[in-house]
């Protein structure tokens, strides 16, 4: 299995918050994946987990943040450094971004489609109880029955936040029936949100190309949110989901501070 970490976004919401904050303005210009979380950059929390299960790790970034990601890679421990590649999508502004799904395709092509692919958003972390090995083992079990199977994760969503997230509707054995993008609470009984953390089996990667081809002449918004691709995938192959206790989504200053404080506390308890 190989991993793609999506880090080519421009963090516009967070940047607006930082502009108006005297205390945290010093974080302006840092990509979200490199924000300090506890004692190390957010993305560095992922590397030991991924090292146990993945052969290669590709971080997709843009022209603006490429040098910062290269510097981060250069400072990794030698045992991790050889596994990590930084891939520049060559965009230099939010208005001309490729979109997250196109960035996944770019990295898949770079990896030459040899393995199953784990996709992780560069602004996402899970609680410390998260066990990637268990999740991968469950995916492998499903794959023995359906080679083209894909795997998501879901976690609880509070009533007031339903309209802020992609919401999964699940059937028997946690098979995914639908993904609703930011629905009204009355539109679904489900209270499970779906973070950007997916395992795409190698045979299912053909659907990535087909999805992007179908959106070729459409606006960037139709292929930017990864949830649009997942909705397409659900209609073309079997997709299942794995329950997690919780997650952090660093979208704005408030959510960043919650994440930073959580990991600070965990480190101080050691």
Residue pairs with C-beta under 8 A, 6 or more apart in sequence:
1 53
1 54
1 55
1 115
1 116
1 117
1 118
1 136
1 199
2 54
2 55
2 56
2 57
2 58
2 111
2 114
2 115
2 116
2 117
2 118
3 50
3 54
3 56
3 57
3 58
3 117
3 118
3 119
3 120
4 58
4 60
4 103
4 104
4 107
4 108
4 111
4 117
4 118
4 119
4 120
5 33
5 43
5 46
5 57
5 58
5 59
5 60
5 120
5 121
5 122
6 60
6 100
6 103
6 104
6 119
6 120
6 121
6 122
6 196
6 226
7 31
7 32
7 33
7 43
7 59
7 60
7 61
7 65
7 69
7 122
8 60
8 61
8 62
8 65
8 89
8 91
8 97
8 98
8 100
8 103
9 32
9 94
9 97
9 100
9 122
9 123
10 62
10 64
10 93
10 94
10 97
11 31
11 32
11 123
12 94
13 251
13 252
14 32
14 250
14 251
14 252
14 253
14 256
15 28
17 24
17 252
17 253
17 254
18 24
18 25
18 27
18 28
18 253
19 25
19 28
21 253
24 253
27 35
30 68
31 61
31 65
31 68
31 69
31 122
32 42
32 122
32 123
32 250
32 256
33 41
33 42
33 43
33 59
33 69
33 122
33 123
34 41
34 42
34 43
34 65
34 68
34 69
34 72
35 41
35 42
35 250
35 256
35 260
36 42
36 260
37 45
37 125
37 259
37 260
37 263
38 45
38 260
38 263
38 264
38 266
38 267
39 263
39 264
39 267
41 72
42 122
42 123
42 125
42 250
42 259
43 59
43 72
43 122
44 72
44 76
45 125
45 263
46 120
46 125
47 57
47 76
47 80
47 84
48 80
49 130
49 132
50 57
50 83
50 118
50 132
51 79
51 80
51 83
52 132
52 133
53 118
53 132
53 133
53 136
54 83
54 118
55 83
55 115
56 83
56 85
56 111
57 83
57 84
57 85
58 84
58 85
58 86
58 87
58 107
58 110
58 111
59 69
59 73
59 84
59 85
59 86
59 87
59 122
60 87
60 89
60 103
60 104
60 106
60 107
61 69
61 86
61 87
61 88
61 89
62 88
62 89
62 90
62 91
62 92
62 97
63 88
63 89
63 90
63 91
63 92
64 92
64 93
66 86
66 88
69 86
70 86
73 81
73 84
73 86
74 81
76 84
85 110
87 106
87 107
87 110
89 97
89 98
89 102
89 103
89 106
91 97
91 98
97 220
97 224
98 106
99 220
99 223
99 224
100 121
100 196
100 223
100 224
100 225
100 226
101 208
101 211
101 212
101 223
101 224
101 226
101 228
101 229
102 212
102 223
104 117
104 119
104 208
104 226
104 229
105 208
105 209
105 212
108 117
108 205
108 208
111 117
113 202
113 205
114 202
115 202
116 139
116 143
116 199
116 200
116 201
116 202
117 199
117 200
117 202
117 205
118 197
118 198
118 199
118 200
119 196
119 197
119 198
119 199
119 200
119 226
120 196
120 197
121 195
121 196
121 197
121 226
121 249
123 249
123 250
123 251
124 195
124 196
124 197
124 247
124 248
124 249
124 250
125 247
125 248
125 250
125 259
125 263
126 195
126 197
126 244
126 245
126 246
126 247
126 248
127 244
127 245
127 246
127 247
127 262
128 266
129 245
130 244
130 245
135 151
135 153
135 199
135 242
136 199
138 151
138 242
139 149
139 151
139 199
139 242
142 149
142 151
142 240
143 149
143 201
146 237
146 238
147 201
147 203
148 201
148 203
148 204
148 237
148 238
149 201
149 204
149 237
149 238
149 239
149 240
150 198
150 199
150 200
150 201
150 204
150 233
150 237
150 238
150 239
150 240
151 198
151 199
151 239
151 240
151 241
151 242
152 168
152 176
152 194
152 197
152 198
152 230
152 239
152 240
152 241
152 242
153 194
153 195
153 197
153 241
153 242
153 243
153 244
154 168
154 170
154 174
154 192
154 193
154 194
154 195
154 241
154 242
154 243
154 244
155 192
155 193
155 195
155 243
155 244
155 245
155 246
155 247
156 191
156 192
156 193
156 246
157 165
157 167
157 191
157 192
157 193
158 191
159 185
159 191
161 193
162 183
162 184
162 185
162 188
162 191
163 182
163 183
163 184
163 185
164 182
165 182
165 193
165 194
166 179
166 180
166 181
166 182
166 193
166 194
166 225
166 227
166 230
167 179
167 180
167 182
167 183
167 188
167 190
167 191
167 192
167 193
167 194
168 176
168 178
168 179
168 190
168 192
168 193
168 194
168 241
169 176
169 177
169 178
169 179
169 180
169 188
169 190
170 176
170 177
170 190
170 192
170 241
171 177
173 240
174 240
174 241
174 242
174 243
175 238
175 239
175 240
175 241
176 234
176 239
176 240
176 241
177 234
178 231
178 234
179 194
179 227
179 230
179 231
179 234
180 187
180 188
180 190
181 225
181 227
181 228
181 231
192 241
192 243
194 227
194 230
194 241
195 244
195 247
195 249
196 226
198 226
198 230
200 208
200 233
204 233
204 237
207 232
207 233
207 236
207 237
208 229
210 236
211 223
211 228
211 229
211 232
211 233
212 223
214 232
215 222
215 223
215 228
222 228
223 229
230 239
233 239
248 255
248 258
248 259
248 262
249 255
250 256
250 259
